[in-house]
């Protein structure tokens, strides 16, 4: 196996695939990068058994400048190979696999030899054939992931909550995540998938890595489901993830349907104020900020406090405030994560009681995106 390629092209594909490779694996060959070279192109594969990423460099694409001398396959130690490729001196590089899987990497006057492994011993990726896959615009899928994955749990004590629950039914996709302190739910209309029915839980870690591979030059993502796997096909990259097993809790009953106090903010302005208030709350052991809403005086005030450092108080500007007066405390980090998901829009926050969860929704589109945060008891 021998080929020459433009290094910048190779590094971009290598970076995508390397997201799935980890040194912490019980299967030693998975610490390596698999390369398979055929007459049609070069395929790179990385996997940690939970996530597998396969990316193709097409031999016919002019920008790749892939010159094939002989086909074949190899598994190379990913960490060393990565470091070598990124530090090579010239714009092109040549990889030449010799006898006993010894691999020669040359670029200009630089020459490395590293030991590889037989690619036939690398675990095979599942074949996921779905005659009617779902197709979602890449930018929409990336936004959906970023808006929901913030609420997945990082605690392994309840593994099911470390995933995002995806339900596709009646032409709608509903994605929900919760760590029992907060919840994020995003809904997409999928008219073309009105007959599709899926109910799956995708690990949050997988979706975070998928989001990082969805660059601006990718238009659509194809999604195919199998019994315990999901495959996302984006351009020349195939992203596999295992699915979590079990039943996700019924989150629909957690979202309040009534409220006693409502206030509308511009999301960027509120985010900036909470970032300022949390400067001091982070120095305190309980990391809490307090919001006081006085509907009679039409004022909204936020407070941050650290006994060791001092306190902060800021009058907030808002668009509308109605209902009953309220004072509530919450974790500012949860609020910052939620607000970043809304971008530049105006949002409505609805409260029911000082110790009951409150909701955040975009003012213009209540139906398709909702975040829920549980307040903190401070007495």
C-alpha positions as CSV (number, residue, x, y, z in Angstrom):
1,X,0.0,0.0,0.0
2,X,1.5,3.3,-1.0
3,X,0.0,6.8,-1.7
4,X,0.9,10.5,-1.8
5,X,-1.6,13.2,-0.7
6,X,-1.8,16.9,0.1
7,X,-1.2,17.1,3.8
8,X,-3.9,19.7,4.6
9,X,-6.6,17.6,3.1
10,X,-5.4,14.5,5.0
11,X,-5.2,16.4,8.3
12,X,-8.8,17.7,8.0
13,X,-10.1,14.1,7.5
14,X,-7.7,12.7,10.2
15,X,-9.0,15.3,12.7
16,X,-12.7,14.2,12.1
17,X,-11.9,10.5,12.5
18,X,-9.6,11.0,15.6
19,X,-12.6,12.2,17.6
20,X,-13.6,8.6,18.0
21,X,-10.2,7.3,19.0
22,X,-9.2,7.1,22.7
23,X,-6.3,5.6,24.6
24,X,-8.7,4.4,27.2
25,X,-10.1,1.2,25.6
26,X,-10.0,-2.4,26.5
27,X,-9.5,-3.4,22.9
28,X,-5.8,-2.4,22.1
29,X,-6.3,-2.2,18.3
30,X,-8.9,0.5,18.8
31,X,-6.1,2.9,19.9
32,X,-5.1,2.8,16.2
33,X,-6.3,4.5,13.0
34,X,-7.4,2.2,10.3
35,X,-6.6,3.1,6.7
36,X,-8.0,1.3,3.6
37,X,-6.8,2.3,0.2
38,X,-8.6,1.2,-2.9
39,X,-8.6,2.5,-6.5
40,X,-11.6,4.8,-5.7
41,X,-10.1,6.5,-2.7
42,X,-8.8,6.3,0.9
43,X,-11.0,5.5,3.8
44,X,-10.0,6.4,7.4
45,X,-11.7,4.8,10.4
46,X,-11.6,5.5,14.1
47,X,-13.6,3.9,16.9
48,X,-13.9,3.6,20.7
49,X,-16.6,0.9,20.5
50,X,-19.3,3.4,21.4
51,X,-18.6,5.9,18.6
52,X,-17.1,5.0,15.2
53,X,-16.3,7.5,12.5
54,X,-15.4,6.6,8.9
55,X,-14.3,9.3,6.5
56,X,-13.5,9.0,2.8
57,X,-11.0,10.9,0.7
58,X,-12.1,10.5,-3.0
59,X,-9.4,9.7,-5.5
60,X,-11.2,11.7,-8.2
61,X,-11.5,14.9,-6.3
62,X,-9.0,17.5,-7.7
63,X,-8.5,19.2,-4.3
64,X,-7.3,16.0,-2.6
65,X,-4.4,15.4,-5.0
66,X,-4.4,11.7,-3.9
67,X,-2.0,9.7,-6.0
68,X,-2.3,5.9,-5.5
69,X,0.6,3.6,-6.3
70,X,-0.6,0.4,-4.7
71,X,-3.8,-0.4,-2.7
72,X,-4.0,-2.1,0.7
73,X,-4.8,-1.5,4.4
74,X,-3.1,-0.9,7.7
75,X,-3.8,0.1,11.3
76,X,-1.3,2.7,12.7
77,X,-0.9,3.9,16.3
78,X,-3.2,7.0,16.2
79,X,-1.4,9.2,18.7
80,X,2.1,8.9,17.1
81,X,0.8,9.1,13.6
82,X,-1.3,12.2,14.3
83,X,1.7,14.0,15.8
84,X,4.0,13.0,12.9
85,X,1.6,14.1,10.2
86,X,1.0,17.5,11.8
87,X,4.7,18.2,12.1
88,X,5.9,17.1,8.6
89,X,7.7,19.9,6.8
90,X,6.2,19.8,3.3
91,X,2.7,20.4,1.8
92,X,2.6,16.7,0.6
93,X,3.3,13.4,2.3
94,X,3.8,9.8,1.2
95,X,2.7,6.8,3.2
96,X,4.3,3.5,2.2
97,X,3.4,0.2,4.0
98,X,6.1,-2.3,3.7
99,X,6.6,-5.9,4.8
100,X,5.6,-6.9,8.4
101,X,3.3,-3.8,8.5
102,X,6.2,-1.4,8.9
103,X,5.1,2.0,7.5
104,X,7.3,4.6,6.0
105,X,6.1,8.2,6.2
106,X,8.1,10.8,4.2
107,X,7.7,14.5,3.5
108,X,10.6,16.5,2.0
109,X,13.8,15.4,3.8
110,X,11.8,14.0,6.8
111,X,11.4,10.3,7.1
112,X,9.6,8.3,9.9
113,X,9.1,4.5,10.2
114,X,6.4,3.2,12.6
115,X,5.0,-0.2,13.2
116,X,1.4,-1.0,12.1
117,X,-1.1,-3.8,12.7
118,X,-3.1,-6.0,10.4
119,X,-6.3,-4.2,9.4
120,X,-8.1,-7.5,9.2
121,X,-8.1,-7.7,13.0
122,X,-9.9,-4.3,13.3
123,X,-13.6,-4.7,14.4
124,X,-16.0,-4.4,11.5
125,X,-18.5,-1.6,11.5
126,X,-22.1,-2.6,11.4
127,X,-23.9,-2.5,8.1
128,X,-27.0,-0.2,8.6
129,X,-29.2,-0.3,5.5
130,X,-32.4,1.8,5.7
131,X,-34.4,2.1,2.5
132,X,-36.1,5.3,3.8
133,X,-33.6,7.3,5.8
134,X,-34.4,10.6,7.4
135,X,-32.7,13.7,6.0
136,X,-32.2,16.9,8.1
137,X,-30.3,20.1,7.1
138,X,-26.9,20.0,8.8
139,X,-27.2,23.4,10.4
140,X,-30.6,22.5,11.9
141,X,-29.3,19.3,13.3
142,X,-26.3,21.0,14.8
143,X,-28.5,23.7,16.4
144,X,-30.8,21.0,17.8
145,X,-27.9,19.1,19.3
146,X,-26.4,22.2,20.9
147,X,-29.7,23.3,22.4
148,X,-30.5,19.9,24.0
149,X,-27.2,18.3,24.9
150,X,-26.5,20.9,27.5
151,X,-29.1,19.2,29.8
152,X,-27.8,15.6,29.6
153,X,-26.6,14.2,32.9
154,X,-22.9,13.6,33.5
155,X,-23.6,11.2,36.4
156,X,-23.2,7.5,35.5
157,X,-25.6,6.6,38.4
158,X,-28.5,7.0,35.9
159,X,-27.0,6.1,32.6
160,X,-30.3,6.6,30.7
161,X,-30.1,10.4,31.5
162,X,-26.7,10.7,29.9
163,X,-28.4,10.5,26.5
164,X,-30.8,12.6,24.4
165,X,-34.3,11.0,23.9
166,X,-35.4,11.2,20.3
167,X,-38.9,10.5,19.3
168,X,-40.0,10.6,15.6
169,X,-43.7,10.3,15.0
170,X,-46.4,11.8,12.9
171,X,-44.0,14.0,10.9
172,X,-42.4,15.4,14.1
173,X,-39.0,14.9,15.7
174,X,-38.9,15.7,19.5
175,X,-35.5,15.7,21.2
176,X,-35.4,15.9,25.0
177,X,-32.6,15.8,27.6
178,X,-32.7,16.2,31.4
179,X,-30.4,15.7,34.3
180,X,-33.3,16.0,36.8
181,X,-32.2,19.6,37.6
182,X,-33.0,21.1,34.1
183,X,-34.6,20.0,30.9
184,X,-34.2,21.0,27.2
185,X,-36.7,20.1,24.6
186,X,-36.6,20.9,20.9
187,X,-39.2,20.0,18.2
188,X,-38.6,19.8,14.5
189,X,-41.3,19.4,11.8
190,X,-40.4,16.6,9.4
191,X,-43.3,16.5,6.8
192,X,-41.4,14.0,4.6
193,X,-41.2,11.5,7.5
194,X,-44.9,11.4,8.4
195,X,-44.9,7.6,8.3
196,X,-41.6,7.1,10.3
197,X,-41.7,6.0,13.9
198,X,-38.6,5.8,16.1
199,X,-38.0,6.1,19.8
200,X,-34.3,6.0,20.7
201,X,-31.8,7.4,23.2
202,X,-28.5,8.6,21.8
203,X,-25.6,9.2,24.2
204,X,-25.0,12.9,24.7
205,X,-21.2,12.4,24.2
206,X,-21.9,11.0,20.7
207,X,-24.0,13.9,19.7
208,X,-21.4,16.4,20.9
209,X,-18.8,14.8,18.8
210,X,-21.2,14.6,15.8
211,X,-21.9,18.3,16.1
212,X,-18.2,19.1,15.9
213,X,-17.9,17.2,12.6
214,X,-20.8,19.2,11.0
215,X,-19.0,22.0,9.2
216,X,-20.5,24.7,7.1
217,X,-19.7,22.9,3.8
218,X,-22.1,20.1,4.7
219,X,-25.7,20.7,3.5
220,X,-27.7,17.7,4.7
221,X,-27.3,14.8,7.1
222,X,-28.9,11.4,6.5
223,X,-30.0,9.5,9.6
224,X,-30.4,5.7,9.6
225,X,-31.5,3.7,12.7
226,X,-30.8,0.0,13.4
227,X,-31.6,-2.1,16.5
228,X,-28.9,-0.7,18.8
229,X,-27.1,1.7,16.5
230,X,-27.6,5.0,14.7
231,X,-25.7,6.1,11.6
232,X,-25.3,9.8,10.5
233,X,-24.0,10.3,7.0
234,X,-22.7,13.8,6.4
235,X,-20.9,14.3,3.1
236,X,-17.9,11.9,2.9
237,X,-18.2,11.1,6.7
238,X,-20.2,8.3,8.3
239,X,-20.7,8.7,12.1
240,X,-21.9,5.6,14.0
241,X,-23.1,5.6,17.6
242,X,-24.5,2.9,19.9
243,X,-27.9,3.6,21.4
244,X,-28.6,3.5,25.1
245,X,-30.9,0.7,26.3
246,X,-33.8,1.3,28.6
247,X,-36.9,3.5,29.0
248,X,-36.5,7.3,29.2
249,X,-38.6,8.9,31.9
250,X,-41.8,10.6,30.8
251,X,-40.7,14.3,30.7
252,X,-43.9,15.8,29.3
253,X,-45.5,15.9,32.8
254,X,-42.6,17.9,34.2
255,X,-43.3,20.9,32.0
256,X,-45.8,23.3,33.7
257,X,-48.9,24.3,31.6
258,X,-49.8,27.3,33.7
259,X,-47.9,30.2,35.3
260,X,-48.4,33.0,37.8
261,X,-45.6,35.4,36.7
262,X,-44.2,36.0,33.2
263,X,-41.4,38.3,32.1
264,X,-39.9,38.9,28.6
265,X,-36.1,39.6,28.2
266,X,-33.8,40.0,25.2
267,X,-31.7,36.9,25.7
268,X,-28.2,38.4,25.1
269,X,-28.9,41.2,27.7
270,X,-30.1,38.8,30.3
271,X,-27.1,36.5,29.6
272,X,-24.6,39.3,30.1
273,X,-26.3,40.3,33.4
274,X,-26.2,36.7,34.7
275,X,-22.5,36.4,33.7
276,X,-21.8,39.5,35.8
277,X,-23.8,38.2,38.8
278,X,-22.2,34.8,38.7
279,X,-18.7,36.3,39.0
280,X,-19.3,36.5,42.7
281,X,-21.6,33.6,43.1
282,X,-18.9,31.3,41.8
283,X,-16.8,32.2,44.8
284,X,-19.5,31.0,47.1
285,X,-19.9,27.3,48.0
286,X,-23.6,27.2,46.9
287,X,-23.2,29.1,43.6
288,X,-26.7,30.7,43.5
289,X,-28.1,34.0,42.2
290,X,-31.4,35.5,43.2
291,X,-34.0,37.2,41.0
292,X,-36.6,39.6,42.4
293,X,-39.6,40.5,40.3
294,X,-41.8,43.3,41.5
295,X,-44.8,43.5,39.3
296,X,-46.4,46.5,41.1
297,X,-43.2,48.6,40.8
298,X,-42.4,47.0,37.4
299,X,-38.8,46.2,38.4
300,X,-36.6,43.1,38.0
301,X,-33.4,42.9,40.1
302,X,-30.7,40.2,40.1
303,X,-28.4,39.6,43.1
304,X,-25.1,37.6,43.4
305,X,-23.4,37.1,46.7
306,X,-20.2,35.6,48.1
307,X,-19.6,36.0,51.9
308,X,-15.9,36.1,51.3
309,X,-15.8,38.5,48.4
310,X,-18.9,40.7,48.4
311,X,-22.1,41.0,46.5
312,X,-23.5,42.4,43.3
313,X,-27.0,43.9,42.5
314,X,-28.2,44.9,39.1
315,X,-31.5,46.3,37.8
316,X,-32.5,44.3,34.7
317,X,-34.0,45.8,31.6
318,X,-37.0,43.8,30.3
319,X,-39.7,44.1,27.6
320,X,-42.7,43.0,29.6
321,X,-43.6,41.8,33.2
322,X,-47.0,40.6,34.4
323,X,-48.6,38.5,37.1
324,X,-47.6,38.1,40.8
325,X,-44.5,39.4,42.5
326,X,-41.8,36.7,42.9
327,X,-38.4,36.0,44.4
328,X,-36.5,33.0,43.1
329,X,-33.0,31.6,43.4
330,X,-31.3,29.4,40.8
331,X,-27.9,28.1,39.5
332,X,-26.5,30.7,37.2
333,X,-24.6,28.2,35.1
334,X,-27.8,26.4,34.2
335,X,-29.3,29.7,33.2
336,X,-26.3,30.7,31.1
337,X,-26.3,27.4,29.2
338,X,-30.0,27.8,28.5
339,X,-29.7,31.4,27.3
340,X,-26.8,30.6,24.9
341,X,-29.2,28.2,23.1
342,X,-31.6,31.0,22.2
343,X,-29.0,33.2,20.4
344,X,-30.2,36.7,19.7
345,X,-33.9,36.3,20.2
346,X,-36.3,37.6,22.8
347,X,-37.4,35.0,25.4
348,X,-40.3,34.6,27.8
349,X,-39.7,33.1,31.3
350,X,-42.7,31.8,33.1
351,X,-42.8,31.1,36.9
352,X,-45.4,29.2,39.0
353,X,-43.9,29.4,42.5
354,X,-40.5,30.1,44.2
355,X,-39.6,26.4,44.5
356,X,-41.3,25.1,41.3
357,X,-39.4,24.7,38.0
358,X,-39.7,27.6,35.6
359,X,-39.6,27.6,31.8
360,X,-37.8,29.6,29.1
361,X,-39.2,29.8,25.6
362,X,-38.5,32.0,22.5
363,X,-41.2,34.8,22.4
364,X,-41.9,34.2,18.7
365,X,-42.0,30.4,18.8
366,X,-43.4,28.8,22.0
367,X,-44.0,25.4,20.4
368,X,-40.7,24.2,19.1
369,X,-38.2,25.0,21.9
370,X,-38.5,25.0,25.7
371,X,-36.0,24.9,28.5
372,X,-36.9,24.1,32.1
373,X,-34.8,24.9,35.2
374,X,-35.4,23.8,38.8
375,X,-34.8,26.6,41.4
376,X,-32.5,26.3,44.4
377,X,-33.9,26.3,48.0
378,X,-31.9,28.9,49.9
379,X,-33.6,28.6,53.3
